[in-house]
C-alpha cells in the first residue's frame, strides 16, 4: 500500500456494493420487489444507491478533469462504465432468451447515469472555472432537461456533488458537527421513509413537475445523504482498524454489480422452480446474506480470471 493512500474510499465502495448486492439478493429470496429486508423498513431502498453515488462523487477531481482532454476523458469513461454494462447486459439477454430493448437503462442504470453526469460535469468544468458555479449549472441542467429521469440521471447528480462536497468537509474542523447533525436528522427521518418515495416509484420529471414531486425529491435526498454521510465518516475515521483486504475488494465493486444481476437472474429461476420464497424477516436476511457472500466470491474469482486476458479484462471489467 502506498504511503498516504486513503483506504476509506475503497472500503466504502466494498461496503456499498455489499449492501446493494445483499438488497438485490433479498428481493430474489423473498420473490418481492420490496422485500421485508432488515426488519421490514425498506431502508435499503433509501440508502443503498445514494451511498454508492456519494462515494462516486467523493472521487471526483475537478482539477484533474480540467487538465484532461474532453475526448480522452469521455472515452475512458465509456471504456470503464459503458462497455462492461453493455457486455453484461447482452450476457443477461442470452441467458434469459430476450431480445435487446431499453431495459438496459433499468438493469444497469447506475453506470449509465454516472457516465452521463460525469460527461455533463466535464463539459461544465471546461467552460466554468469556479467550482461552485459549475456545481450549480451542471445540476440545474440535469434537473431542467426533459427526460433526465431516464436511468435516473437527475437522481444521480445531486448525490454526486454531495459526495464531492462531503469529502472536503471530512477534512475540516466542522466534520464532526456535520455528521452529528446528519445522524440526528437521518434518525428522525427513518420512521417516515416509505418505498413509494424511492426514485423507482417517484421519479423527478421536469415536464410534469408538482409540489409533491419536489418534496419527495428533497426528502429522498436528505435521508439518503444523512444516512450515507454517517457511515462514510465512521469508515473515514476508523479506516486503519478495518481488515485491509476490504479496501482491495473495493476494486471489484463494478464487476460485482454487473455480474450479480446476471447471477441473480439464474437464482431467481431456481427459487421460482423450487418455490423457495419467504416473507419472514430473519430467513430473508440470513438466506440473502449467504447468497450475497457466494455471489461476491464468484464475481471476484471471475474478475481475477478476466485480468489474465486483456480482451476479457476490457469487456467484462472495463479495465
N, C-alpha and C positions, 0 to 999 in steps of 0.2 A: 504494500500500500504506500503511495507517495506521501511524503511529508506535507501536511497542510491540506490533504484531501478530505473533503467533507463526506462523511459516511451517511449522514441522516437523509439526504435526498434519495439515495438508493434503498435505504431501509424503508423509507416511506413508500417508495414505489412498490416494493415487495409486499408490504402490509396492505397497501391499497389494492393490488391485484389479487392478493389472497382473499380480501374481503369481497371483491367483485365476483370472483370465481365461486366463493362459498355461497353467495347470494344466488347466483345462477344455478348452482347445484341444488339449493333448497327449492327452487322452482321446479326442477325436474323430479326431485324426490316427492314433493307434495302434489305434483300434477296441476299446480295452480300458478297463475301469473303473479299473484300477490300472496305468497305463502306466509303462514304464521311463523316467520323466521325470527329467532332471538326473542322469544316470548310473545310474538304476535303483534309487535308495534310497528312493523314495516319500516323501521328507521333505516334499514339498509338502502331503501329507495331514496331517502333524503340525503344519505351520507356517501354512499359508495362512489358514484361517478363524480360528484363535486369534489370529493377528496382527491381523486386521481387528477382531475382537471387543475386543481390548485397546485398540486405537485408539478404538473407540466408547466404551469405559469411561473413557478419559482425558479425554473431552469432557464427562463428567457434571459438572454443577454443582449440588450438593445445596442450597446456599443459595438459588439461583435457583428450584429446584423447590419449596422450602418457601414461597417468596413468590408462587408461581403458584397459580392456581385449578386444582384437580384436573381438573375437566371440560375446561377450556381446554387443559391440558397433554395430556390423552388425545386430544382432538380434533385437536390439532396433530400428534401422532404418528400418528394414523390417516391424516391427510392426507399426511404425509411418507413413511410406511413402507408402510401397508396399501393405500392407493388405487393407487399405481403397481404394486405387486406383483399386485393383482387384475387391473388392466388388462392388464399384460404377460402374465399367466397366460392370460387369455382370448384374447389375440392368439396365444399359443402353441397353444391348443386349436384355434382356427380354422385355423391353419397346418397342424396335424397331423391335423385331422379327428377329434378326440377329444371325447367328452362330458366335462363337468365332473365331477371326483371329488376325493378327498382328496389327490391328487398335488400340490396347491398347497403342502402342508406339506413336500413334498420339494423342489420346484423353487425356491421362494423361502423356504426355512426360516429363513434368516438374518434376514430382515426381520420375519417373524412372531415369531421368538424374541426379537429385540431389542425389539419392541413390547411383548410380554408381560412381559419382565423390567423394562423401564422403568416399566410400569404398577405392578408389584409394588413397585418401589423408591419410586415416587411416593407410594403409599399408606403405605408404612412411614415415609418421612421426615415425612409429615404427622402421624403418630402418635408417632413416636420422635424426640426431639431430639438424642440422642447418635449421632454418625455411626458409631462402631464397633459399637454395639448394632444400629443399623439395618442395617449390613453383615451381622452375624451372623444376625439374624432373617430378613431377606429371602432370604438364601442358604439358610438352613435350611428355610424354607417351600418354596422351589423344589425342593430335594433330597428332601424328605419327601413332598410331594404326589404321589399316584399319577398315572401317565401324563404326568409332566412331561418325559418323553423325547420327547413329541410335538414336532416341529420342533426337537428338541434344545435345548429351553429350559433344562434343567438343565445342559447343557454350556456354555451361554452365560453364565449368571450368575457363576460363579467368575472367568471371564476378564474380565467387565465390571468387577467390583470390583478385580481385579488391575490393570487399566488405570488405574482411578481412583487406586489406591494408588501405582502406579509413577510416575505423573506428579508426585505430591508428592515422591517420593524423588529424582526428577531434579533438584529444586531444593534439595537438601540436600548436605552435605559427604560423605554416605555413598553418593552416587550411583555414583562410580567403583568403589568396592569392591564394591558390589552387582552391578554389571554384570560385573566380573571374575569373581566367583563364578558368575554366570549363564552366562558364556561357558565356563568350565571344566566346569561341571555339564552344560550342554547338549551340549558337545563329547563328553563321556564317554557321554552317553545316546544320541547319534545312531546308533551302530552297533547299539544294542539295539532301535531302532524297527522295528515291523512293521505293515503296513497293517491287520492283524487288530485292533490296538489302537485304531484310529480310532473315532470316535463313530458312524460309519455301520455298523460291524460289531459294535461292543461298547458299545452304549448303556447308560447307567446307569438302572436301573428299580428304584425303591424297593419295588415289590411282589415282586421276585424277587432281593433283594439277597444277595450272597455275597462271600466273601473275594476271589476273583479279580476280580470286578466292581469292587470298591473299589480294589484295587491298580492295575488298568488305568486307572481314573479318575484316580488320583493321578499315575501315570506320564504319562498323556496331558496332564495339566495342567502338570506340571513341565517336560516337554520343550517344550510349546507356549509356556509363559511365558518360559523362559530364552532360547530362540532369538529370540523376538519382542522381549524386553527389550534384547538386544544390538543388534539392528537399529534399534530405535526410539531408543536412546540415541545411537548413532552419527549418526543423522539429526539428532537434537536438538542435538548438539554441532557439527555441520557445516552447519546449515541455510543459512547465508549463502553457502556455496560451491556450493550446488545451483543448477541452472538455475531461474530464478524462475518460468518457465511451469509447472513441475511442481506447484507449490503451487496454481496456478489450475486445473490439471487435476483436483485433488482434489475440486473441487465437482461433477465429473461422475461420481464413483465409483458413485452409486446407479444412474444410467441405464446406465452401462457394465455393471454387474452384471445388471440386469434385462433389458436388450436383448440382451446377449451370449448368454444362454441360448436366446433365440429364433433369433438368427442362427446359432448353433452347431447347432441342430436342422436348419436348412436345409443347412449344410455337411456334416453327418453323412449326410444323404440323398445328397448329391453324392459324397462319399467312398465310400459303400456302392455307389452305382451304377457308379462307375468303378473300384471295388475299390482305392482309394487308401489303403492302410493299411500300416503297417510296425512292426516291433518293434526297430529299430535306434536306439540312443540318440541318436546325432548327428543323424540325419534327423528323428526326432521333435522334438528340441529346436529345430532350425532351422525346420522347417515350422510348428510350433506357435507359434514366436516371430513369424514373418511373419504368420500368421493372427491372432494376438493383436493385433499392431500395426494390422492392417487393421480389425479389429472395433472397437477403441477409437477409431480415426479416424472410422468410420461413426457410432458412438454419439455422439461429440462433435458432429459435424455435425448429426445428428438432434436433439440437445438444443438446439442453437443455433436450429434452425428452430422447435422447440416453444415456445421462450421468446418468440417473436413473437406467439403466440396464448395468451391466458390459460387457456382451457379445455384446450388441449393441454399447457400447462405444468403444470396441475393433475393431469391424468390420467396423463401419462407420466413426469413428473418429481417430482410430489408437492410442487410449489412454489406 
